[in-house]
């Protein structure tokens, strides 16, 4: 019999039924330290009191009205984002992949509004992950996600990450924009590199292109800044945001300059649920927490501690780990042994970590992680590495 639940996931046979701070509890009562945070979503831990309070208060008054009417929460949250970023305007979505769809439409519409409808191609990069909708998988270019869904969508030109000459060669009169993650997550926590990103900004300026940053995973404190672009001394024209924006409640956003967004007039885009009062109540509280004095200082303190200790961990287990990658609390452990096997062993020890491409174990703990919890995570990683070494020795 075909399963009632569509079998598109290779799920681990663990069901979490409760969360508290940096910990998850399974249906059998076992406690896990969560270094995955729902793939960088639960940035404030589980059942955060402030987010629960904001959601509960809103749920008791109004859930949904649609975007046919003003939504005060959208107005306040967009103002906070505009006041603290490069952007002039914000559109709220339900997810990151919806934000990607709008970013692509916005870039193409920008050139259409400027009298250049032929400029609709988007340059993207190998190893990118921009979501699972049809346009997003074509932007990402991963054959595994494209297989069986018909011909490739026209208008996407993909090149190797870091190859500036390849980017220059593919740019032509058809090119509208370049889209890039400042730090690729799904493909193995791979940095684009500050010089490369700054050169992309110059290429866009020189050729009349829009630069789109996908900060769905890197944004909102994950790299130690409000957004990763702040470290680069440049800004994109369009930026996609999601994950931590709702701290677990589904919400995304597109931030843009007035120039980039000028083609998006009444009727060119819409959403039924996007920016609903529930999402906006949580999003406003989440942004307030990130912007409070000391929040990002804490993220950087814990991140520096983890990176230092993970360097020692890799040195202590040279047969298991190759290197440490990443920025802030977006960390990859490049493995010499099998990453999925290590992840399973860590989970058996009570630590949740995530897979990524290039045989990488990904660490995305809550931004509220304490130093004591960081030490506990390091101890569990060390325990797991020792077990893997022992198994490897026994097999020889």
VENFEN-V602125 format. One record per residue. N is the residue number from 1. RES is the residue in one letter. PSI is psi in whole degrees, -180 to 180 (none if undefined). BURIAL is # if it has 9 or more other ideal C-beta (glycine too) atoms within 8 Angstrom, else .. D_FIRST is the distance of its C-alpha to the first C-alpha in Angstrom with 1 decimal. Layout:
N/RES/PSI/BURIAL/D_FIRST  N/RES/PSI/BURIAL/D_FIRST
//
This chain:
1/X/135/./0.0  2/X/134/./3.8  3/X/146/./6.2  4/X/-32/./8.7  5/X/120/./11.4  6/X/126/./11.9  7/X/61/./12.0  8/X/-1/./15.6  9/X/141/./17.3  10/X/80/./17.9  11/X/143/./18.7  12/X/142/./21.0  13/X/61/./20.0  14/X/133/./22.8  15/X/117/./22.8  16/X/133/#/26.2  17/X/-10/./27.3  18/X/148/./30.9  19/X/148/#/33.4  20/X/109/./37.2  21/X/-122/#/39.4  22/X/13/#/38.4  23/X/148/#/36.1  24/X/150/#/32.4  25/X/127/#/31.2  26/X/170/#/27.8  27/X/-21/./26.1  28/X/3/./27.7  29/X/-7/./31.1  30/X/140/./31.8  31/X/139/./33.9  32/X/138/#/33.6  33/X/125/#/36.3  34/X/103/#/34.7  35/X/25/#/36.0  36/X/-31/#/33.2  37/X/42/#/33.8  38/X/36/./30.4  39/X/59/#/31.5  40/X/18/#/35.1  41/X/-48/#/34.1  42/X/66/#/35.3  43/X/-21/#/38.8  44/X/19/#/40.5  45/X/-175/#/38.3  46/X/142/#/35.9  47/X/40/#/37.0  48/X/127/#/40.3  49/X/-39/./42.6  50/X/-40/#/44.1  51/X/-41/#/40.8  52/X/-42/#/39.5  53/X/-44/#/42.8  54/X/-42/#/42.8  55/X/-43/#/39.2  56/X/-45/./39.9  57/X/-45/#/43.2  58/X/-38/#/41.7  59/X/-24/./38.7  60/X/-5/./41.3  61/X/-52/./43.1  62/X/129/./41.1  63/X/-47/./37.6  64/X/138/./37.5  65/X/-21/./40.0  66/X/170/./39.0  67/X/17/#/41.3  68/X/-12/./43.3  69/X/164/./45.5  70/X/142/./47.2  71/X/102/#/45.2  72/X/-36/./47.8  73/X/-34/#/45.5  74/X/-40/#/45.0  75/X/-43/#/48.7  76/X/-41/#/49.5  77/X/-40/#/46.7  78/X/-38/#/47.6  79/X/-41/./51.2  80/X/-41/#/50.5  81/X/-42/#/48.6  82/X/-42/#/51.3  83/X/-20/./54.1  84/X/13/./52.7  85/X/-173/#/51.5  86/X/-16/./52.7  87/X/155/#/50.9  88/X/-19/./52.4  89/X/157/#/49.3  90/X/141/#/45.7  91/X/134/#/42.6  92/X/135/#/39.7  93/X/-178/#/36.0  94/X/-16/#/32.8  95/X/172/#/32.0  96/X/-41/#/33.5  97/X/-32/#/31.6  98/X/-35/#/33.0  99/X/-39/#/36.4  100/X/-44/#/36.1  101/X/-45/#/35.4  102/X/-39/#/38.5  103/X/-42/#/40.6  104/X/-46/#/39.9  105/X/-42/#/40.7  106/X/-43/#/43.8  107/X/-44/#/45.1  108/X/-41/#/44.8  109/X/-32/#/46.2  110/X/-48/#/49.1  111/X/-35/#/50.3  112/X/-45/#/49.7  113/X/-26/./51.9  114/X/7/./54.5  115/X/19/./54.6  116/X/66/./52.6  117/X/-19/./49.2  118/X/-13/./49.0  119/X/90/#/48.4  120/X/0/#/44.7  121/X/141/#/43.7  122/X/127/#/42.5  123/X/128/#/43.4  124/X/-177/#/40.8  125/X/145/#/40.5  126/X/138/./38.5  127/X/-5/#/36.4  128/X/151/#/36.1  129/X/118/#/33.2  130/X/10/#/33.5  131/X/-176/#/30.0  132/X/3/./26.8  133/X/170/#/27.8  134/X/-46/./28.8  135/X/-39/#/32.5  136/X/-40/#/32.0  137/X/-28/#/30.1  138/X/-36/#/32.8  139/X/-41/#/35.4  140/X/-40/#/33.9  141/X/7/#/33.5  142/X/118/./31.0  143/X/-31/./29.5  144/X/-37/./26.3  145/X/-19/./25.7  146/X/-24/#/27.1  147/X/129/./25.1  148/X/3/./23.2  149/X/26/./24.7  150/X/-170/./27.5  151/X/154/./31.1  152/X/141/./32.8  153/X/132/./34.3  154/X/153/./38.1  155/X/12/./40.4  156/X/125/#/39.4  157/X/114/#/41.7  158/X/138/#/40.6  159/X/170/#/43.1  160/X/139/./43.4  161/X/129/#/43.9  162/X/-6/./47.6  163/X/90/./48.8  164/X/-37/#/51.3  165/X/-37/./52.7  166/X/-37/#/49.3  167/X/-46/#/49.0  168/X/-39/./52.4  169/X/-33/./51.7  170/X/-18/#/48.6  171/X/132/#/50.3  172/X/-169/./51.8  173/X/-12/./52.6  174/X/-8/./48.9  175/X/133/#/48.1  176/X/-39/#/47.5  177/X/167/#/46.4  178/X/133/#/45.3  179/X/135/#/42.4  180/X/146/#/42.2  181/X/127/#/41.0  182/X/-30/#/44.2  183/X/110/#/42.1  184/X/132/#/38.8  185/X/-59/#/36.2  186/X/-30/./32.9  187/X/2/#/34.7  188/X/27/#/36.6  189/X/61/#/39.1  190/X/121/#/41.4  191/X/141/#/44.5  192/X/-29/#/45.7  193/X/132/./49.3  194/X/-40/./51.9  195/X/-42/./54.1  196/X/-43/#/51.3  197/X/-40/#/50.3  198/X/-35/#/53.9  199/X/-34/#/54.4  200/X/-39/#/51.4  201/X/-43/#/53.1  202/X/-41/./56.2  203/X/-42/#/54.5  204/X/-45/#/53.0  205/X/-41/./56.4  206/X/-25/./58.1  207/X/10/./55.7  208/X/33/./54.9  209/X/161/#/51.3  210/X/140/#/49.3  211/X/121/#/48.0  212/X/123/#/44.6  213/X/126/#/43.7  214/X/99/#/40.2  215/X/32/#/40.9  216/X/-40/#/37.5  217/X/-34/#/37.4  218/X/-18/#/41.1  219/X/173/#/42.5  220/X/47/#/43.6  221/X/-13/#/45.2  222/X/-37/#/42.7  223/X/5/#/45.4  224/X/-9/#/48.2  225/X/165/#/49.4  226/X/-49/#/48.3  227/X/150/#/46.9  228/X/-31/#/47.1  229/X/-21/#/49.3  230/X/-28/./52.2  231/X/-13/./53.0  232/X/-12/#/53.5  233/X/24/./56.4  234/X/172/./54.6  235/X/151/./52.1  236/X/175/#/49.4  237/X/-32/#/49.6  238/X/142/#/46.0  239/X/134/#/43.8  240/X/141/#/40.2  241/X/147/#/39.5  242/X/-135/#/36.5  243/X/-97/#/35.0  244/X/-15/#/38.0  245/X/-31/#/39.3  246/X/0/#/37.1  247/X/25/#/36.9  248/X/-20/./33.2  249/X/135/#/33.3  250/X/116/./31.9  251/X/141/#/35.0  252/X/177/#/36.5  253/X/155/#/39.7  254/X/127/#/41.7  255/X/140/#/45.4  256/X/158/#/47.9  257/X/162/#/51.5  258/X/-38/./53.1  259/X/-46/./53.8  260/X/-34/#/50.2  261/X/2/#/48.8  262/X/-21/./51.5  263/X/-11/#/49.3  264/X/84/#/46.8  265/X/178/./48.4  266/X/127/./47.2  267/X/-9/./44.1  268/X/-16/./43.1  269/X/157/./40.3  270/X/171/./38.6  271/X/142/#/35.8  272/X/-52/./34.7  273/X/-23/./34.0  274/X/132/#/36.0  275/X/26/#/38.9  276/X/161/#/38.0  277/X/-34/#/40.3  278/X/-48/#/37.9  279/X/-39/#/37.4  280/X/-34/#/41.2  281/X/-45/#/42.2  282/X/-44/#/40.2  283/X/-42/#/41.3  284/X/-42/#/45.0  285/X/-39/#/44.9  286/X/-46/#/43.2  287/X/-38/#/45.9  288/X/-42/#/48.6  289/X/-44/#/47.6  290/X/-37/#/47.5  291/X/-7/#/50.9  292/X/143/./52.6  293/X/133/./55.3  294/X/-19/./54.2  295/X/-53/#/50.5  296/X/-28/#/50.4  297/X/-42/./53.2  298/X/-45/#/50.9  299/X/-46/#/48.0  300/X/-36/#/50.5  301/X/-49/#/52.0  302/X/-39/#/48.7  303/X/-45/#/47.7  304/X/-41/./51.0  305/X/-47/#/50.6  306/X/-46/#/47.1  307/X/-41/#/48.1  308/X/-48/./51.2  309/X/-33/#/49.4  310/X/-31/#/46.5  311/X/-42/#/49.2  312/X/-37/./50.6  313/X/-45/#/47.1  314/X/-36/#/46.5  315/X/-33/./50.0  316/X/-20/./49.4  317/X/66/#/46.3  318/X/-18/./47.1  319/X/-10/./44.6  320/X/-48/#/41.7  321/X/146/#/42.6  322/X/-45/./44.3  323/X/170/./45.3  324/X/135/#/44.7  325/X/168/#/44.1  326/X/-173/#/43.9  327/X/139/#/45.9  328/X/-134/#/46.1  329/X/34/#/42.9  330/X/96/#/40.8  331/X/140/#/41.0  332/X/136/#/39.6  333/X/107/#/40.1  334/X/123/#/40.2  335/X/150/#/39.0  336/X/-25/./40.3  337/X/179/#/37.5  338/X/119/./33.8  339/X/-47/#/33.0  340/X/-38/./29.3  341/X/-40/#/30.6  342/X/-43/#/33.4  343/X/-43/#/31.2  344/X/-41/./29.0  345/X/-41/#/32.3  346/X/-41/#/33.8  347/X/-40/#/30.9  348/X/-29/./31.2  349/X/-2/#/34.9  350/X/22/#/34.1  351/X/126/#/34.5  352/X/118/#/32.1  353/X/169/#/32.9  354/X/154/#/31.1  355/X/159/./30.4  356/X/166/#/32.2  357/X/171/./33.0  358/X/30/./35.8  359/X/53/./34.7  360/X/139/#/35.8  361/X/125/#/35.1  362/X/135/#/35.6  363/X/120/#/37.3  364/X/64/#/37.2  365/X/165/#/38.5  366/X/148/#/39.5  367/X/-16/#/42.8  368/X/7/#/44.1  369/X/134/#/43.6  370/X/165/./46.6  371/X/-36/./48.7  372/X/-40/./47.8  373/X/-36/#/44.0  374/X/-43/#/44.7  375/X/-41/#/46.5  376/X/-43/#/43.7  377/X/-42/#/41.3  378/X/-39/#/43.7  379/X/-41/./44.0  380/X/-36/#/40.3  381/X/-41/#/40.2  382/X/-43/#/43.2  383/X/-44/#/41.6  384/X/-42/#/38.4  385/X/-41/#/40.6  386/X/-40/#/42.6  387/X/-43/#/39.6  388/X/-40/#/38.4  389/X/-42/#/41.9  390/X/-41/./42.1  391/X/-39/./38.8  392/X/-41/#/40.1  393/X/-39/./43.4  394/X/-29/./41.9  395/X/-14/./39.9  396/X/none/./43.2
//
